[in-house]
Amino acid sequence: MRHYEIVFIVHPDQSEQVPAMVERYKGVISGRKGTVHRLEDWGRRQLAYPLAKVHKAHYVLMNIECDNETLTELEHSFKFSDAVLRHLIVAMPKAWTAPSPMMKEEKSKSMMEREARPGEAPAEPARAERPAA
């Protein structure tokens, strides 16, 4: 079996259907003895350019290991789903399980937002810098 990274974007009107879609795709993969190594829901994001007059979309990333028939079935379901605006499937040399740079960015943003809010404890204690004597 080979490793693949899949990113698909969903129409913002169908954002509430994303968890059900992901469960259906996970079921297809596990039903054919594949595995999902990483699954990230990036949420609603601004598109670089409008697609069918849509300016925002819901992004999902999956790193999977499956055979060619499973991949063909997933691609078929992406193509014929009205909710999926675009999809990208890339063959990977190995399984990736660490958080993607996009998720690392989200975590750093949320940590920065927490530090900016008064009344909440910062994520890391602030260090007082002293000039060298």
TIMIZA-587112 format. One record per residue: x, y, z of N, C-alpha, C, O, CB in turn; residue number from 1; residue in three letters. Coordinates in steps of 0.02 Angstrom, whole numbers, plus 50000, padded with zeros to 5 digits. Glycine has a CB too. Layout:
+-------+-------+-------+-------+-------+-------+-------+-------+-------+-------+-------+-------+-------+-------+-------+-----+------+
:   n_u :   n_v :   n_w :  ca_u :  ca_v :  ca_w :   c_u :   c_v :   c_w :   o_u :   o_v :   o_w :  cb_u :  cb_v :  cb_w : seq : type :
+-------+-------+-------+-------+-------+-------+-------+-------+-------+-------+-------+-------+-------+-------+-------+-----+------+
:     X :     Y :     Z :     X :     Y :     Z :     X :     Y :     Z :     X :     Y :     Z :     X :     Y :     Z : NUM :  ALA :
...
+-------+-------+-------+-------+-------+-------+-------+-------+-------+-------+-------+-------+-------+-------+-------+-----+------+
END
This chain:
+-------+-------+-------+-------+-------+-------+-------+-------+-------+-------+-------+-------+-------+-------+-------+-----+------+
:   n_u :   n_v :   n_w :  ca_u :  ca_v :  ca_w :   c_u :   c_v :   c_w :   o_u :   o_v :   o_w :  cb_u :  cb_v :  cb_w : seq : type :
+-------+-------+-------+-------+-------+-------+-------+-------+-------+-------+-------+-------+-------+-------+-------+-----+------+
: 50042 : 49941 : 50000 : 50000 : 50000 : 50000 : 50044 : 50062 : 50000 : 50100 : 50062 : 50026 : 49952 : 50000 : 50061 :   1 :  MET :
: 50018 : 50115 : 49970 : 50055 : 50177 : 49965 : 50027 : 50230 : 50011 : 49970 : 50224 : 50035 : 50055 : 50202 : 49892 :   2 :  ARG :
: 50066 : 50281 : 50023 : 50046 : 50337 : 50065 : 50026 : 50396 : 50021 : 50057 : 50409 : 49970 : 50104 : 50357 : 50114 :   3 :  HIS :
: 49973 : 50430 : 50043 : 49948 : 50487 : 50005 : 49929 : 50544 : 50053 : 49910 : 50532 : 50110 : 49887 : 50467 : 49962 :   4 :  TYR :
: 49936 : 50605 : 50028 : 49911 : 50664 : 50063 : 49854 : 50692 : 50022 : 49862 : 50705 : 49962 : 49969 : 50717 : 50075 :   5 :  GLU :
: 49798 : 50703 : 50054 : 49738 : 50727 : 50019 : 49715 : 50791 : 50053 : 49708 : 50794 : 50114 : 49681 : 50674 : 50021 :   6 :  ILE :
: 49704 : 50842 : 50013 : 49673 : 50904 : 50036 : 49612 : 50915 : 49994 : 49615 : 50913 : 49932 : 49724 : 50965 : 50032 :   7 :  VAL :
: 49555 : 50927 : 50026 : 49496 : 50945 : 49988 : 49462 : 51004 : 50021 : 49465 : 51012 : 50082 : 49447 : 50885 : 49982 :   8 :  PHE :
: 49431 : 51046 : 49979 : 49397 : 51105 : 50005 : 49322 : 51098 : 49990 : 49301 : 51077 : 49936 : 49425 : 51170 : 49973 :   9 :  ILE :
: 49283 : 51116 : 50040 : 49211 : 51107 : 50038 : 49177 : 51175 : 50035 : 49199 : 51223 : 50066 : 49186 : 51066 : 50101 :  10 :  VAL :
: 49123 : 51178 : 49998 : 49083 : 51240 : 49992 : 49062 : 51263 : 50061 : 49042 : 51222 : 50103 : 49020 : 51228 : 49946 :  11 :  HIS :
: 49066 : 51328 : 50075 : 49051 : 51352 : 50143 : 48979 : 51339 : 50166 : 48967 : 51334 : 50226 : 49065 : 51426 : 50147 :  12 :  PRO :
: 48932 : 51333 : 50119 : 48863 : 51318 : 50138 : 48856 : 51247 : 50165 : 48808 : 51233 : 50201 : 48817 : 51328 : 50078 :  13 :  ASP :
: 48903 : 51203 : 50148 : 48901 : 51134 : 50171 : 48951 : 51121 : 50227 : 48969 : 51063 : 50238 : 48913 : 51086 : 50113 :  14 :  GLN :
: 48975 : 51172 : 50261 : 49025 : 51163 : 50314 : 49001 : 51118 : 50369 : 49041 : 51081 : 50398 : 49044 : 51231 : 50343 :  15 :  SER :
: 48936 : 51119 : 50384 : 48911 : 51076 : 50437 : 48911 : 51002 : 50417 : 48904 : 50959 : 50460 : 48840 : 51098 : 50456 :  16 :  GLU :
: 48918 : 50988 : 50353 : 48920 : 50918 : 50330 : 48991 : 50889 : 50330 : 48999 : 50830 : 50317 : 48891 : 50914 : 50260 :  17 :  GLN :
: 49041 : 50930 : 50345 : 49111 : 50907 : 50342 : 49124 : 50848 : 50388 : 49155 : 50799 : 50365 : 49157 : 50964 : 50360 :  18 :  VAL :
: 49103 : 50848 : 50451 : 49116 : 50789 : 50493 : 49087 : 50724 : 50465 : 49118 : 50671 : 50469 : 49089 : 50801 : 50563 :  19 :  PRO :
: 49027 : 50728 : 50438 : 48996 : 50668 : 50408 : 49034 : 50646 : 50346 : 49042 : 50586 : 50334 : 48922 : 50683 : 50390 :  20 :  ALA :
: 49057 : 50694 : 50306 : 49096 : 50677 : 50247 : 49161 : 50642 : 50266 : 49181 : 50592 : 50236 : 49111 : 50740 : 50205 :  21 :  MET :
: 49195 : 50670 : 50317 : 49258 : 50642 : 50339 : 49247 : 50571 : 50366 : 49287 : 50526 : 50351 : 49291 : 50686 : 50393 :  22 :  VAL :
: 49194 : 50560 : 50404 : 49179 : 50493 : 50430 : 49165 : 50444 : 50372 : 49186 : 50386 : 50375 : 49119 : 50495 : 50478 :  23 :  GLU :
: 49131 : 50468 : 50321 : 49117 : 50425 : 50264 : 49182 : 50406 : 50228 : 49191 : 50348 : 50209 : 49068 : 50460 : 50215 :  24 :  ARG :
: 49226 : 50454 : 50218 : 49290 : 50440 : 50185 : 49334 : 50394 : 50228 : 49367 : 50349 : 50202 : 49327 : 50505 : 50169 :  25 :  TYR :
: 49334 : 50406 : 50294 : 49371 : 50361 : 50338 : 49343 : 50290 : 50336 : 49381 : 50242 : 50339 : 49370 : 50388 : 50411 :  26 :  LYS :
: 49278 : 50284 : 50330 : 49246 : 50219 : 50325 : 49266 : 50182 : 50261 : 49278 : 50122 : 50262 : 49171 : 50225 : 50328 :  27 :  GLY :
: 49270 : 50219 : 50206 : 49292 : 50190 : 50142 : 49364 : 50164 : 50149 : 49380 : 50110 : 50126 : 49287 : 50241 : 50085 :  28 :  VAL :
: 49407 : 50205 : 50180 : 49477 : 50186 : 50187 : 49485 : 50126 : 50233 : 49520 : 50078 : 50216 : 49518 : 50246 : 50215 :  29 :  ILE :
: 49454 : 50128 : 50291 : 49462 : 50073 : 50339 : 49426 : 50010 : 50315 : 49446 : 49954 : 50332 : 49436 : 50093 : 50408 :  30 :  SER :
: 49373 : 50018 : 50276 : 49337 : 49960 : 50249 : 49378 : 49920 : 50200 : 49365 : 49861 : 50188 : 49273 : 49982 : 50216 :  31 :  GLY :
: 49427 : 49953 : 50170 : 49471 : 49919 : 50122 : 49541 : 49908 : 50151 : 49590 : 49903 : 50114 : 49476 : 49959 : 50057 :  32 :  ARG :
: 49545 : 49904 : 50217 : 49607 : 49890 : 50254 : 49660 : 49944 : 50246 : 49720 : 49929 : 50247 : 49635 : 49825 : 50230 :  33 :  LYS :
: 49639 : 50006 : 50239 : 49686 : 50062 : 50237 : 49687 : 50095 : 50306 : 49649 : 50077 : 50350 : 49666 : 50113 : 50183 :  34 :  GLY :
: 49731 : 50144 : 50314 : 49736 : 50180 : 50377 : 49740 : 50255 : 50365 : 49766 : 50278 : 50314 : 49797 : 50156 : 50418 :  35 :  THR :
: 49714 : 50292 : 50413 : 49719 : 50365 : 50412 : 49772 : 50384 : 50463 : 49762 : 50372 : 50523 : 49649 : 50400 : 50427 :  36 :  VAL :
: 49827 : 50412 : 50440 : 49882 : 50429 : 50485 : 49873 : 50499 : 50515 : 49893 : 50510 : 50573 : 49947 : 50426 : 50448 :  37 :  HIS :
: 49845 : 50546 : 50478 : 49836 : 50614 : 50502 : 49772 : 50641 : 50473 : 49758 : 50633 : 50413 : 49897 : 50659 : 50484 :  38 :  ARG :
: 49733 : 50674 : 50515 : 49671 : 50705 : 50492 : 49666 : 50774 : 50525 : 49665 : 50778 : 50587 : 49608 : 50661 : 50509 :  39 :  LEU :
: 49664 : 50826 : 50485 : 49661 : 50894 : 50511 : 49604 : 50933 : 50478 : 49598 : 50933 : 50416 : 49728 : 50931 : 50501 :  40 :  GLU :
: 49565 : 50965 : 50519 : 49512 : 51008 : 50494 : 49536 : 51079 : 50503 : 49540 : 51105 : 50559 : 49444 : 50996 : 50532 :  41 :  ASP :
: 49554 : 51112 : 50448 : 49581 : 51179 : 50451 : 49528 : 51232 : 50456 : 49543 : 51291 : 50467 : 49623 : 51192 : 50390 :  42 :  TRP :
: 49466 : 51213 : 50449 : 49411 : 51260 : 50455 : 49400 : 51302 : 50393 : 49427 : 51287 : 50339 : 49423 : 51305 : 50514 :  43 :  GLY :
: 49361 : 51354 : 50402 : 49344 : 51399 : 50347 : 49400 : 51449 : 50336 : 49422 : 51483 : 50383 : 49277 : 51435 : 50360 :  44 :  ARG :
: 49424 : 51454 : 50274 : 49479 : 51499 : 50258 : 49464 : 51537 : 50194 : 49422 : 51517 : 50153 : 49545 : 51459 : 50250 :  45 :  ARG :
: 49498 : 51593 : 50187 : 49492 : 51634 : 50127 : 49526 : 51597 : 50069 : 49581 : 51570 : 50077 : 49524 : 51704 : 50138 :  46 :  GLN :
: 49494 : 51597 : 50011 : 49525 : 51568 : 49951 : 49571 : 51619 : 49918 : 49562 : 51679 : 49926 : 49470 : 51545 : 49900 :  47 :  LEU :
: 49621 : 51595 : 49883 : 49667 : 51639 : 49848 : 49631 : 51677 : 49792 : 49646 : 51734 : 49777 : 49727 : 51600 : 49820 :  48 :  ALA :
: 49583 : 51643 : 49761 : 49543 : 51674 : 49708 : 49473 : 51643 : 49711 : 49467 : 51585 : 49734 : 49575 : 51666 : 49637 :  49 :  TYR :
: 49421 : 51678 : 49690 : 49354 : 51651 : 49695 : 49343 : 51590 : 49650 : 49367 : 51588 : 49593 : 49303 : 51704 : 49677 :  50 :  PRO :
: 49308 : 51541 : 49676 : 49287 : 51482 : 49638 : 49211 : 51483 : 49635 : 49178 : 51476 : 49686 : 49314 : 51415 : 49670 :  51 :  LEU :
: 49184 : 51491 : 49576 : 49111 : 51493 : 49567 : 49080 : 51545 : 49613 : 49029 : 51532 : 49646 : 49080 : 51424 : 49579 :  52 :  ALA :
: 49111 : 51605 : 49616 : 49088 : 51661 : 49656 : 49089 : 51647 : 49731 : 49052 : 51679 : 49769 : 49019 : 51681 : 49635 :  53 :  LYS :
: 49130 : 51599 : 49752 : 49138 : 51583 : 49823 : 49206 : 51609 : 49844 : 49256 : 51595 : 49811 : 49131 : 51506 : 49836 :  54 :  VAL :
: 49209 : 51646 : 49900 : 49271 : 51676 : 49922 : 49302 : 51640 : 49982 : 49361 : 51650 : 49996 : 49259 : 51748 : 49939 :  55 :  HIS :
: 49263 : 51600 : 50017 : 49289 : 51561 : 50073 : 49268 : 51489 : 50064 : 49218 : 51474 : 50031 : 49263 : 51590 : 50141 :  56 :  LYS :
: 49308 : 51443 : 50094 : 49291 : 51372 : 50090 : 49318 : 51337 : 50152 : 49360 : 51364 : 50188 : 49320 : 51340 : 50026 :  57 :  ALA :
: 49294 : 51277 : 50164 : 49314 : 51236 : 50222 : 49367 : 51187 : 50199 : 49356 : 51148 : 50153 : 49252 : 51199 : 50253 :  58 :  HIS :
: 49426 : 51188 : 50231 : 49483 : 51147 : 50211 : 49490 : 51086 : 50257 : 49480 : 51091 : 50317 : 49547 : 51188 : 50211 :  59 :  TYR :
: 49507 : 51028 : 50227 : 49521 : 50967 : 50265 : 49583 : 50934 : 50236 : 49590 : 50929 : 50175 : 49460 : 50918 : 50264 :  60 :  VAL :
: 49628 : 50910 : 50280 : 49689 : 50875 : 50260 : 49687 : 50805 : 50288 : 49669 : 50795 : 50346 : 49753 : 50913 : 50284 :  61 :  LEU :
: 49704 : 50755 : 50246 : 49708 : 50686 : 50268 : 49773 : 50655 : 50242 : 49790 : 50664 : 50184 : 49647 : 50644 : 50244 :  62 :  MET :
: 49809 : 50620 : 50285 : 49865 : 50579 : 50263 : 49844 : 50507 : 50273 : 49828 : 50486 : 50328 : 49932 : 50595 : 50303 :  63 :  ASN :
: 49843 : 50469 : 50218 : 49817 : 50401 : 50221 : 49866 : 50352 : 50190 : 49913 : 50370 : 50155 : 49749 : 50397 : 50185 :  64 :  ILE :
: 49852 : 50288 : 50204 : 49888 : 50233 : 50172 : 49834 : 50187 : 50145 : 49793 : 50161 : 50182 : 49937 : 50196 : 50223 :  65 :  GLU :
: 49835 : 50176 : 50079 : 49783 : 50134 : 50049 : 49807 : 50106 : 49982 : 49860 : 50123 : 49958 : 49718 : 50175 : 50038 :  66 :  CYS :
: 49766 : 50062 : 49954 : 49782 : 50034 : 49889 : 49752 : 50077 : 49833 : 49716 : 50125 : 49847 : 49757 : 49961 : 49883 :  67 :  ASP :
: 49766 : 50059 : 49772 : 49745 : 50099 : 49714 : 49669 : 50100 : 49706 : 49641 : 50152 : 49687 : 49777 : 50073 : 49651 :  68 :  ASN :
: 49635 : 50045 : 49720 : 49562 : 50043 : 49712 : 49528 : 50091 : 49761 : 49479 : 50124 : 49744 : 49536 : 49971 : 49723 :  69 :  GLU :
: 49553 : 50093 : 49822 : 49525 : 50139 : 49872 : 49536 : 50211 : 49851 : 49491 : 50252 : 49857 : 49557 : 50127 : 49941 :  70 :  THR :
: 49595 : 50226 : 49826 : 49610 : 50293 : 49804 : 49564 : 50313 : 49746 : 49540 : 50370 : 49743 : 49684 : 50299 : 49783 :  71 :  LEU :
: 49553 : 50267 : 49700 : 49508 : 50281 : 49644 : 49437 : 50294 : 49668 : 49403 : 50338 : 49642 : 49509 : 50222 : 49594 :  72 :  THR :
: 49415 : 50256 : 49718 : 49348 : 50266 : 49745 : 49342 : 50334 : 49780 : 49292 : 50369 : 49773 : 49330 : 50209 : 49794 :  73 :  GLU :
: 49393 : 50353 : 49818 : 49393 : 50418 : 49850 : 49392 : 50475 : 49799 : 49354 : 50523 : 49806 : 49454 : 50426 : 49896 :  74 :  LEU :
: 49434 : 50469 : 49748 : 49436 : 50520 : 49697 : 49369 : 50526 : 49661 : 49347 : 50581 : 49644 : 49492 : 50505 : 49647 :  75 :  GLU :
: 49338 : 50470 : 49649 : 49272 : 50469 : 49617 : 49220 : 50505 : 49660 : 49179 : 50543 : 49635 : 49249 : 50396 : 49603 :  76 :  HIS :
: 49223 : 50493 : 49726 : 49175 : 50526 : 49770 : 49189 : 50601 : 49775 : 49142 : 50640 : 49783 : 49178 : 50494 : 49840 :  77 :  SER :
: 49252 : 50621 : 49771 : 49268 : 50693 : 49771 : 49241 : 50726 : 49707 : 49212 : 50780 : 49710 : 49344 : 50704 : 49776 :  78 :  PHE :
: 49251 : 50694 : 49650 : 49231 : 50723 : 49586 : 49157 : 50733 : 49580 : 49133 : 50782 : 49552 : 49255 : 50680 : 49529 :  79 :  LYS :
: 49118 : 50686 : 49608 : 49046 : 50688 : 49598 : 49008 : 50715 : 49659 : 48947 : 50709 : 49662 : 49020 : 50620 : 49581 :  80 :  PHE :
: 49044 : 50744 : 49706 : 49012 : 50776 : 49763 : 49004 : 50850 : 49747 : 49053 : 50884 : 49729 : 49053 : 50766 : 49829 :  81 :  SER :
: 48944 : 50875 : 49753 : 48932 : 50947 : 49740 : 48963 : 50990 : 49794 : 48979 : 51049 : 49781 : 48857 : 50961 : 49736 :  82 :  ASP :
: 48973 : 50963 : 49853 : 49001 : 51002 : 49909 : 49076 : 51014 : 49901 : 49101 : 51065 : 49924 : 48987 : 50967 : 49974 :  83 :  ALA :
: 49112 : 50967 : 49870 : 49184 : 50973 : 49863 : 49200 : 51018 : 49803 : 49183 : 51001 : 49746 : 49218 : 50903 : 49854 :  84 :  VAL :
: 49231 : 51076 : 49816 : 49248 : 51123 : 49763 : 49311 : 51101 : 49726 : 49313 : 51101 : 49664 : 49258 : 51193 : 49791 :  85 :  LEU :
: 49363 : 51081 : 49763 : 49426 : 51058 : 49735 : 49455 : 51005 : 49779 : 49440 : 51001 : 49839 : 49476 : 51117 : 49726 :  86 :  ARG :
: 49497 : 50962 : 49751 : 49534 : 50913 : 49790 : 49602 : 50903 : 49759 : 49612 : 50914 : 49699 : 49495 : 50846 : 49794 :  87 :  HIS :
: 49650 : 50882 : 49800 : 49717 : 50869 : 49778 : 49742 : 50807 : 49813 : 49737 : 50801 : 49874 : 49764 : 50930 : 49791 :  88 :  LEU :
: 49768 : 50759 : 49774 : 49796 : 50698 : 49801 : 49868 : 50693 : 49779 : 49883 : 50696 : 49720 : 49755 : 50635 : 49778 :  89 :  ILE :
: 49913 : 50687 : 49828 : 49985 : 50685 : 49815 : 50013 : 50620 : 49845 : 49999 : 50605 : 49903 : 50021 : 50748 : 49843 :  90 :  VAL :
: 50052 : 50583 : 49806 : 50086 : 50524 : 49833 : 50143 : 50546 : 49878 : 50180 : 50593 : 49861 : 50113 : 50478 : 49775 :  91 :  ALA :
: 50150 : 50513 : 49935 : 50201 : 50531 : 49984 : 50249 : 50473 : 49994 : 50229 : 50415 : 49986 : 50168 : 50551 : 50052 :  92 :  MET :
: 50312 : 50486 : 50011 : 50360 : 50432 : 50020 : 50349 : 50392 : 50085 : 50368 : 50334 : 50088 : 50430 : 50459 : 50019 :  93 :  PRO :
: 50319 : 50424 : 50136 : 50308 : 50390 : 50200 : 50247 : 50420 : 50234 : 50219 : 50470 : 50210 : 50370 : 50396 : 50246 :  94 :  LYS :
: 50226 : 50390 : 50288 : 50168 : 50415 : 50325 : 50188 : 50476 : 50367 : 50239 : 50476 : 50401 : 50140 : 50359 : 50371 :  95 :  ALA :
: 50148 : 50529 : 50363 : 50159 : 50589 : 50403 : 50107 : 50590 : 50459 : 50047 : 50586 : 50446 : 50155 : 50653 : 50359 :  96 :  TRP :
: 50131 : 50597 : 50520 : 50086 : 50599 : 50577 : 50093 : 50663 : 50618 : 50049 : 50679 : 50658 : 50098 : 50540 : 50622 :  97 :  THR :
: 50147 : 50700 : 50608 : 50158 : 50762 : 50645 : 50110 : 50816 : 50619 : 50087 : 50813 : 50562 : 50231 : 50787 : 50638 :  98 :  ALA :
: 50094 : 50865 : 50662 : 50050 : 50920 : 50639 : 50079 : 50956 : 50578 : 50140 : 50967 : 50574 : 50038 : 50969 : 50695 :  99 :  PRO :
: 50036 : 50975 : 50533 : 50057 : 51011 : 50473 : 50077 : 51082 : 50492 : 50059 : 51106 : 50545 : 50002 : 51012 : 50420 : 100 :  SER :
: 50115 : 51116 : 50448 : 50132 : 51187 : 50462 : 50070 : 51230 : 50471 : 50072 : 51279 : 50508 : 50174 : 51215 : 50405 : 101 :  PRO :
: 50016 : 51213 : 50437 : 49954 : 51252 : 50444 : 49926 : 51246 : 50515 : 49903 : 51296 : 50544 : 49901 : 51227 : 50392 : 102 :  MET :
: 49929 : 51187 : 50544 : 49904 : 51178 : 50612 : 49952 : 51210 : 50662 : 49930 : 51238 : 50712 : 49895 : 51103 : 50628 : 103 :  MET :
: 50017 : 51206 : 50649 : 50065 : 51239 : 50694 : 50052 : 51314 : 50695 : 50057 : 51346 : 50747 : 50137 : 51224 : 50672 : 104 :  LYS :
: 50036 : 51342 : 50636 : 50021 : 51413 : 50631 : 49959 : 51430 : 50670 : 49956 : 51481 : 50705 : 50013 : 51434 : 50557 : 105 :  GLU :
: 49907 : 51387 : 50665 : 49845 : 51398 : 50702 : 49857 : 51397 : 50777 : 49830 : 51438 : 50814 : 49793 : 51346 : 50683 : 106 :  GLU :
: 49898 : 51349 : 50800 : 49912 : 51345 : 50872 : 49949 : 51406 : 50895 : 49935 : 51432 : 50949 : 49952 : 51282 : 50887 : 107 :  LYS :
: 49997 : 51430 : 50855 : 50034 : 51490 : 50876 : 49989 : 51551 : 50876 : 49995 : 51594 : 50919 : 50095 : 51501 : 50830 : 108 :  SER :
: 49942 : 51555 : 50827 : 49896 : 51611 : 50826 : 49851 : 51610 : 50888 : 49841 : 51661 : 50920 : 49853 : 51609 : 50762 : 109 :  LYS :
: 49825 : 51550 : 50904 : 49780 : 51547 : 50961 : 49817 : 51561 : 51026 : 49789 : 51591 : 51072 : 49746 : 51478 : 50965 : 110 :  SER :
: 49881 : 51541 : 51031 : 49920 : 51556 : 51090 : 49933 : 51631 : 51094 : 49931 : 51660 : 51149 : 49987 : 51518 : 51089 : 111 :  MET :
: 49945 : 51663 : 51037 : 49956 : 51736 : 51037 : 49892 : 51773 : 51057 : 49895 : 51823 : 51092 : 49979 : 51759 : 50967 : 112 :  MET :
: 49834 : 51747 : 51034 : 49771 : 51779 : 51051 : 49758 : 51773 : 51126 : 49733 : 51820 : 51157 : 49713 : 51748 : 51012 : 113 :  GLU :
: 49775 : 51716 : 51156 : 49766 : 51706 : 51228 : 49810 : 51754 : 51268 : 49788 : 51780 : 51319 : 49781 : 51634 : 51247 : 114 :  ARG :
: 49871 : 51764 : 51244 : 49916 : 51810 : 51279 : 49891 : 51882 : 51275 : 49901 : 51921 : 51321 : 49986 : 51805 : 51251 : 115 :  GLU :
: 49858 : 51899 : 51220 : 49833 : 51967 : 51211 : 49771 : 51981 : 51253 : 49758 : 52039 : 51270 : 49818 : 51979 : 51138 : 116 :  ALA :
: 49733 : 51929 : 51271 : 49672 : 51938 : 51310 : 49690 : 51949 : 51384 : 49727 : 51910 : 51413 : 49625 : 51878 : 51303 : 117 :  ARG :
: 49663 : 52002 : 51414 : 49676 : 52012 : 51485 : 49636 : 51963 : 51528 : 49581 : 51943 : 51509 : 49660 : 52085 : 51505 : 118 :  PRO :
: 49664 : 51945 : 51585 : 49629 : 51902 : 51631 : 49642 : 51828 : 51621 : 49622 : 51788 : 51663 : 49557 : 51913 : 51625 : 119 :  GLY :
: 49676 : 51809 : 51567 : 49693 : 51739 : 51555 : 49767 : 51730 : 51566 : 49807 : 51775 : 51554 : 49672 : 51717 : 51484 : 120 :  GLU :
: 49785 : 51671 : 51588 : 49856 : 51656 : 51598 : 49889 : 51646 : 51531 : 49861 : 51613 : 51488 : 49865 : 51594 : 51643 : 121 :  ALA :
: 49949 : 51675 : 51521 : 49984 : 51664 : 51458 : 50007 : 51592 : 51452 : 50015 : 51556 : 51501 : 50044 : 51712 : 51452 : 122 :  PRO :
: 50018 : 51571 : 51390 : 50038 : 51502 : 51376 : 50107 : 51487 : 51405 : 50119 : 51432 : 51431 : 50038 : 51488 : 51301 : 123 :  ALA :
: 50153 : 51536 : 51402 : 50220 : 51528 : 51429 : 50233 : 51586 : 51476 : 50212 : 51642 : 51462 : 50273 : 51525 : 51373 : 124 :  GLU :
: 50267 : 51574 : 51532 : 50281 : 51630 : 51577 : 50328 : 51680 : 51544 : 50375 : 51661 : 51510 : 50310 : 51605 : 51642 : 125 :  PRO :
: 50315 : 51743 : 51554 : 50356 : 51795 : 51525 : 50422 : 51799 : 51564 : 50421 : 51796 : 51626 : 50320 : 51864 : 51525 : 126 :  ALA :
: 50477 : 51806 : 51529 : 50543 : 51811 : 51560 : 50564 : 51884 : 51561 : 50557 : 51920 : 51511 : 50595 : 51766 : 51524 : 127 :  ARG :
: 50590 : 51905 : 51617 : 50616 : 51973 : 51621 : 50689 : 51972 : 51597 : 50730 : 51935 : 51624 : 50610 : 52001 : 51694 : 128 :  ALA :
: 50703 : 52011 : 51547 : 50771 : 52013 : 51521 : 50810 : 52066 : 51559 : 50787 : 52123 : 51568 : 50771 : 52027 : 51445 : 129 :  GLU :
: 50869 : 52048 : 51581 : 50913 : 52094 : 51617 : 50972 : 52111 : 51573 : 50999 : 52068 : 51538 : 50936 : 52063 : 51684 : 130 :  ARG :
: 50992 : 52174 : 51575 : 51052 : 52191 : 51536 : 51113 : 52159 : 51568 : 51116 : 52150 : 51629 : 51060 : 52268 : 51532 : 131 :  PRO :
: 51161 : 52141 : 51525 : 51222 : 52110 : 51550 : 51261 : 52159 : 51591 : 51269 : 52217 : 51571 : 51265 : 52084 : 51493 : 132 :  ALA :
: 51286 : 52137 : 51648 : 51323 : 52182 : 51693 : 51396 : 52184 : 51678 : 51434 : 52220 : 51711 : 51314 : 52162 : 51764 : 133 :  ALA :
+-------+-------+-------+-------+-------+-------+-------+-------+-------+-------+-------+-------+-------+-------+-------+-----+------+
END
